[in-house]
Amino acid sequence: MAIISCPSCQKQISDKASMCMHCDATIGPISKESMESSARVHKIKQAQGIQIQTFLALILFLAGFTIWYWDDKPDEYWFNIIGQGMIAVGFFWYLLNRVRLILLKRS
Ligand SMILES: [Zn+2]
């Protein structure tokens, strides 16, 4: 059993106590359980961010294809360059996000 100081009144209390015996402040926010649950929430938010990026990468990829296969497009080579660039970037971005999501779920 260790002695810590209360975050509210700075008096010495036991680290096992869930409430300060001097000022009745809850020591909950620094408990192991709530730290684990906030880490879990953080992980879910990270996963959601990656999923949004995966979706955007897919849109970029499909938009690249649309430009590339566009029938009436101006006959200028840079249109193909942009289309192919978007396909390449979209494809690698998508793969990168899939890998990040797998690594996140393993950690
Ligand atoms: Zn206190």
Boltz pocket constraint, residues with backbone or C-beta under 6 A from the ligand:
constraints:
  - pocket:
      binder: B
      contacts: [[A, 6], [A, 7], [A, 8], [A, 9], [A, 10], [A, 11], [A, 20], [A, 21], [A, 22], [A, 23], [A, 24], [A, 25]]
      max_distance: 6.0
